[in-house]
Amino acid sequence: MWEKIKSILTTTKYQVRIGLAVVLIFLGGYNLFFIGDDEGHGDNISIKIENGMSTEEIAQNLQEHAIINNGLGFRILARLEGKDTQFKEGIYYFRVGMNINSVLDRLVQGPENQVVRITIPEGFTVEDIANLLEKENLTTKEEFCKVAKDYTPYDYMKEATENKDIKYAVEGFLFPDTYDIDRSYGAKQIMQIMVDNFDHRLNSEMRERAKEENLSIFELVTMASLVEKEAKFAEDRPIIADVFFKRLENHMMLQSDATIQYALDEHKEEFSIEDTKLDSPYNTYQHEGLTPGPIGNPGLASIEAVLYPATTDYLYFVADSKGHNHYSVTYDEHLKVIEEIYGE
């Protein structure tokens, strides 16, 4: 029976269509070719297509790497659609569990650039970065987030593993920058590049200053991540850092909206009273002190603002519609400012 099916591959296109109908019935239908995902899952797997390779060799290679689930189905569909003569040589990057049609389309389109330049903005979270990497077909969000949960290659990151409430252990240490990423890199390799960059950027002077301020590097980055999210303008960073430090000293809750946003699974422009009651260890309206860990990946400016905060008497701040913060010493003053800005 299988010999008969394989003989279809050497027949004319008209005969292929007839033979394909038989094969589809025999093998379980159309899903043979379209089972799996367009993008697959896991890290990229490199496959080299050389000039002169047969469709059978390519199919076997793809199946051996579990990129497709059926090499014979690949050959049949490639022949039926006339794509078996259109494959372009080069290095391709696929993932496990892709559907055959998606793989065929890529082989016809030709290989992608091997190196991709990406820019990670300040404040991006692990999940933001994962979405960006997936969009660029470098890894999947699922794989990146899976590795991020307990990835702590440096000793000063180990504090994350001591707290069961941490969302992602690597959060805060993926330094925002522009990177040239090779498509052959897996999620862990990409992560390591970003973490190494952070370790390099946090120079000895910064580390010494953190010690003087009685801050661990983990605490420094956690506080800097809050400042990064709350400050839209550079002049606000050291003032917000000072406000947060004063609130901690006075055993006041930080009451940062940014921490609620991190705890939510959806993005919201404005928060309600109900949102402030969210049951999450990251909600600083409900829990005193810093969040369990960073709520994003801060840039150097926010880290320096925490190391060298302003000296003020402020305990409160609120942002207007343009993102400029207004500061107050007392709660009554704070309420008046809110009323002036929002009419409440």
C-alpha positions as CSV (number, residue, x, y, z in Angstrom):
1,M,0.0,0.0,0.0
2,W,2.7,2.5,0.9
3,E,4.6,1.8,-2.3
4,K,1.4,2.7,-4.2
5,I,1.1,5.9,-2.2
6,K,4.8,6.8,-2.9
7,S,4.4,6.2,-6.6
8,I,2.0,9.2,-6.6
9,L,5.1,11.4,-6.2
10,T,6.3,10.5,-9.7
11,T,3.0,10.9,-11.6
12,T,1.7,13.9,-13.5
13,K,-0.1,16.8,-11.7
14,Y,-3.5,15.5,-12.8
15,Q,-2.7,12.1,-11.5
16,V,-1.4,13.6,-8.3
17,R,-4.7,15.2,-7.6
18,I,-6.5,11.9,-8.0
19,G,-3.9,10.0,-6.0
20,L,-4.0,12.7,-3.3
21,A,-7.7,12.2,-2.7
22,V,-7.0,8.5,-2.1
23,V,-4.1,9.3,0.2
24,L,-6.2,11.8,2.2
25,I,-8.8,9.2,2.8
26,F,-6.3,6.6,3.7
27,L,-4.3,8.8,6.0
28,G,-7.1,10.5,7.8
29,G,-7.9,13.6,5.8
30,Y,-6.8,17.1,5.1
31,N,-5.4,17.7,8.6
32,L,-2.4,15.6,7.6
33,F,-1.0,18.7,6.0
34,F,-2.3,21.4,8.3
35,I,-2.0,19.8,11.7
36,G,0.4,21.9,13.9
37,D,1.0,25.6,14.3
38,D,2.0,28.2,11.7
39,E,4.9,29.2,14.1
40,G,5.4,26.0,16.1
41,H,6.8,26.1,19.6
42,G,10.1,26.2,21.4
43,D,13.4,27.7,20.2
44,N,14.5,27.9,16.6
45,I,16.0,24.9,14.8
46,S,18.4,25.6,11.9
47,I,17.9,23.6,8.7
48,K,20.3,24.0,5.8
49,I,18.8,23.5,2.3
50,E,21.6,22.9,-0.2
51,N,21.5,23.0,-4.0
52,G,20.5,19.7,-5.4
53,M,18.8,18.3,-2.3
54,S,15.8,16.2,-3.1
55,T,12.3,16.8,-1.7
56,E,12.6,13.4,0.1
57,E,15.9,14.5,1.8
58,I,14.4,17.8,2.9
59,A,11.2,16.1,4.2
60,Q,13.2,13.5,6.1
61,N,15.4,16.2,7.7
62,L,12.3,18.2,8.8
63,Q,10.6,15.1,10.2
64,E,13.7,13.9,12.1
65,H,13.8,17.3,13.8
66,A,10.0,17.0,14.6
67,I,9.4,20.3,12.7
68,I,6.7,18.5,10.7
69,N,4.9,15.3,11.7
70,N,4.8,13.6,8.3
71,G,7.5,13.6,5.7
72,L,5.4,11.8,3.1
73,G,2.6,14.4,3.4
74,F,5.2,17.1,2.9
75,R,6.4,15.5,-0.4
76,I,2.8,15.0,-1.6
77,L,1.7,18.6,-0.9
78,A,4.9,20.0,-2.3
79,R,4.4,18.1,-5.6
80,L,0.7,18.9,-5.8
81,E,1.3,22.6,-5.5
82,G,4.4,22.6,-7.7
83,K,6.5,24.0,-4.8
84,D,9.0,21.1,-4.9
85,T,10.9,22.9,-7.7
86,Q,10.8,26.3,-6.0
87,F,12.8,25.7,-2.8
88,K,15.6,28.2,-2.3
89,E,18.9,27.1,-0.7
90,G,20.1,28.6,2.5
91,I,19.7,28.3,6.3
92,Y,16.2,28.3,7.6
93,Y,14.9,28.5,11.2
94,F,11.9,26.4,12.1
95,R,10.3,25.2,15.3
96,V,8.9,21.9,16.5
97,G,5.3,21.2,15.6
98,M,4.8,23.4,12.5
99,N,2.2,22.6,9.9
100,I,3.5,21.4,6.5
101,N,1.9,24.2,4.5
102,S,3.6,26.9,6.6
103,V,7.0,25.2,6.2
104,L,6.5,24.9,2.4
105,D,5.7,28.6,2.2
106,R,8.9,29.6,3.9
107,L,11.0,27.3,1.7
108,V,9.5,29.0,-1.3
109,Q,10.0,32.5,0.1
110,G,13.6,31.9,0.9
111,P,15.7,32.1,4.1
112,E,15.3,35.1,6.5
113,N,18.2,37.3,7.5
114,Q,20.3,35.4,10.0
115,V,20.8,38.4,12.3
116,V,17.9,40.5,13.6
117,R,18.4,43.9,15.2
118,I,15.9,44.5,18.0
119,T,15.5,47.4,20.4
120,I,14.2,46.8,24.0
121,P,12.7,50.1,25.4
122,E,13.2,51.1,29.0
123,G,10.5,49.6,31.2
124,F,9.6,46.7,29.0
125,T,8.6,43.6,31.0
126,V,9.6,40.0,30.4
127,E,6.3,39.5,28.6
128,D,6.7,42.6,26.4
129,I,10.2,41.4,25.4
130,A,8.8,37.9,24.7
131,N,6.1,39.4,22.4
132,L,8.7,41.3,20.5
133,L,11.0,38.3,20.1
134,E,8.1,36.2,18.9
135,K,7.1,38.8,16.4
136,E,10.6,38.8,15.0
137,N,10.5,34.9,14.9
138,L,13.4,34.6,17.2
139,T,11.7,32.4,19.9
140,T,8.2,31.9,21.2
141,K,6.6,33.9,24.0
142,E,5.9,30.6,25.7
143,E,9.5,29.4,25.6
144,F,11.0,32.8,26.7
145,C,8.6,33.2,29.6
146,K,9.2,29.6,30.7
147,V,13.0,30.2,30.9
148,A,12.4,33.6,32.6
149,K,10.6,32.1,35.6
150,D,13.8,30.9,37.3
151,Y,16.7,32.2,35.3
152,T,19.3,33.7,37.7
153,P,22.8,33.4,36.4
154,Y,24.3,36.0,38.7
155,D,24.4,35.7,42.5
156,Y,22.7,39.1,43.1
157,M,19.6,37.7,41.2
158,K,19.2,34.8,43.7
159,E,17.0,36.9,45.9
160,A,14.3,36.3,43.4
161,T,14.3,32.6,44.0
162,E,13.8,33.1,47.7
163,N,10.3,34.6,47.2
164,K,7.5,32.3,45.9
165,D,5.5,35.3,44.8
166,I,8.1,36.3,42.1
167,K,6.5,36.3,38.7
168,Y,9.8,36.1,36.7
169,A,13.1,35.7,38.4
170,V,15.0,37.5,35.5
171,E,12.6,40.5,35.5
172,G,14.5,43.7,35.9
173,F,17.8,42.3,34.6
174,L,17.2,42.2,30.9
175,F,18.9,45.5,30.1
176,P,17.0,47.8,27.7
177,D,19.2,48.3,24.6
178,T,19.6,47.5,20.9
179,Y,20.8,44.0,20.2
180,D,21.8,42.0,17.1
181,I,20.4,38.6,17.7
182,D,21.4,35.5,15.6
183,R,18.4,33.4,14.7
184,S,20.2,30.3,15.9
185,Y,20.2,31.6,19.5
186,G,17.7,30.0,21.9
187,A,15.6,31.8,24.5
188,K,18.3,31.2,27.2
189,Q,21.1,32.5,25.0
190,I,19.1,35.7,24.2
191,M,18.4,36.2,27.9
192,Q,22.1,35.7,28.8
193,I,23.1,38.4,26.4
194,M,20.7,40.9,28.0
195,V,21.7,39.9,31.5
196,D,25.4,40.1,30.7
197,N,24.8,43.6,29.4
198,F,23.1,44.6,32.6
199,D,26.0,43.3,34.7
200,H,28.4,45.3,32.5
201,R,26.4,48.5,32.7
202,L,26.1,48.3,36.5
203,N,29.6,49.6,37.1
204,S,31.7,49.4,40.3
205,E,30.7,53.0,41.3
206,M,27.0,52.2,41.1
207,R,27.5,49.0,43.1
208,E,29.5,50.8,45.8
209,R,26.8,53.5,46.0
210,A,24.2,50.9,46.5
211,K,26.1,49.5,49.4
212,E,26.3,53.0,50.9
213,E,22.5,53.3,50.6
214,N,22.1,49.9,52.2
215,L,20.5,48.5,49.1
216,S,21.1,45.1,47.6
217,I,21.3,45.1,43.8
218,F,18.0,43.3,43.7
219,E,16.3,46.0,45.8
220,L,18.0,48.7,43.7
221,V,16.6,47.2,40.5
222,T,13.2,46.6,42.0
223,M,12.9,50.3,43.1
224,A,14.3,51.5,39.8
225,S,11.6,49.5,37.9
226,L,8.9,51.4,39.8
227,V,10.5,54.7,39.1
228,E,10.8,53.8,35.4
229,K,7.1,53.1,35.2
230,E,6.0,56.2,37.1
231,A,8.3,58.8,35.5
232,K,7.6,59.9,32.0
233,F,10.0,62.7,32.1
234,A,13.7,62.7,33.3
235,E,13.3,65.4,35.9
236,D,10.7,63.3,37.7
237,R,12.8,60.3,38.3
238,P,15.0,61.4,41.3
239,I,11.9,63.1,42.9
240,I,9.8,60.0,42.6
241,A,12.6,57.9,44.0
242,D,12.8,60.2,47.0
243,V,9.1,60.0,47.6
244,F,9.1,56.2,47.5
245,F,12.1,56.0,49.9
246,K,10.3,58.4,52.3
247,R,7.1,56.4,52.2
248,L,9.0,53.2,52.9
249,E,10.7,54.9,55.9
250,N,7.3,56.1,57.2
251,H,5.8,52.6,56.8
252,M,3.4,54.0,54.2
253,M,2.2,51.9,51.3
254,L,3.8,53.0,48.0
255,Q,0.3,53.0,46.2
256,S,1.9,52.8,42.7
257,D,-0.6,52.3,39.9
258,A,2.2,50.7,37.9
259,T,2.3,47.8,40.3
260,I,-1.4,47.1,39.7
261,Q,-0.8,47.1,36.0
262,Y,2.0,44.6,36.4
263,A,-0.3,42.3,38.4
264,L,-3.1,42.5,35.8
265,D,-3.3,40.3,32.8
266,E,-4.6,43.2,30.7
267,H,-3.5,46.8,29.9
268,K,-5.6,49.6,31.4
269,E,-5.3,53.3,30.9
270,E,-7.1,54.1,34.2
271,F,-7.6,52.2,37.4
272,S,-10.7,52.0,39.5
273,I,-11.1,51.7,43.3
274,E,-11.8,48.0,42.7
275,D,-8.5,47.6,40.9
276,T,-6.7,48.9,44.0
277,K,-8.2,46.0,45.9
278,L,-6.7,43.4,43.6
279,D,-5.4,40.4,45.5
280,S,-1.8,40.3,44.4
281,P,1.6,40.5,46.2
282,Y,2.5,43.1,43.6
283,N,-0.3,45.4,44.5
284,T,1.3,48.2,46.6
285,Y,-2.2,49.5,47.6
286,Q,-2.6,46.3,49.6
287,H,0.9,45.4,50.7
288,E,3.5,47.6,52.4
289,G,7.0,47.7,51.2
290,L,8.5,47.0,47.8
291,T,7.0,44.6,45.3
292,P,8.3,41.0,45.5
293,G,10.6,41.9,42.6
294,P,11.0,44.3,39.7
295,I,7.9,45.2,37.6
296,G,9.9,45.8,34.4
297,N,13.4,46.3,33.1
298,P,14.7,49.8,34.0
299,G,17.3,51.8,32.1
300,L,20.3,53.5,33.6
301,A,18.6,56.8,34.3
302,S,16.1,55.2,36.6
303,I,18.8,53.2,38.4
304,E,20.9,56.3,38.9
305,A,17.8,58.2,40.2
306,V,17.4,55.5,42.9
307,L,21.1,55.7,43.7
308,Y,21.0,59.5,43.9
309,P,17.5,60.6,44.8
310,A,16.4,64.2,45.2
311,T,16.1,65.7,48.6
312,T,12.5,66.9,49.2
313,D,9.7,66.9,51.8
314,Y,7.2,65.3,49.4
315,L,5.2,62.2,50.3
316,Y,2.7,62.3,47.5
317,F,2.5,62.8,43.7
318,V,0.0,62.5,40.9
319,A,0.5,62.7,37.2
320,D,-1.6,64.9,34.9
321,S,-3.0,63.9,31.5
322,K,0.4,64.7,29.8
323,G,2.4,62.6,32.3
324,H,3.8,65.5,34.3
325,N,3.9,64.7,38.0
326,H,2.7,67.1,40.7
327,Y,4.0,66.8,44.3
328,S,2.6,67.4,47.7
329,V,3.9,67.2,51.3
330,T,0.5,66.5,53.0
331,Y,-2.4,64.4,52.0
332,D,-4.8,67.4,52.1
333,E,-2.5,69.2,49.6
334,H,-2.5,66.0,47.5
335,L,-6.3,65.9,47.4
336,K,-6.4,69.6,46.3
337,V,-3.9,68.9,43.5
338,I,-6.0,66.0,42.3
339,E,-9.1,68.2,42.3
340,E,-7.3,70.9,40.3
341,I,-6.1,68.4,37.7
342,Y,-9.0,66.2,37.4
343,G,-11.9,68.2,39.0
344,E,-12.6,65.5,41.6
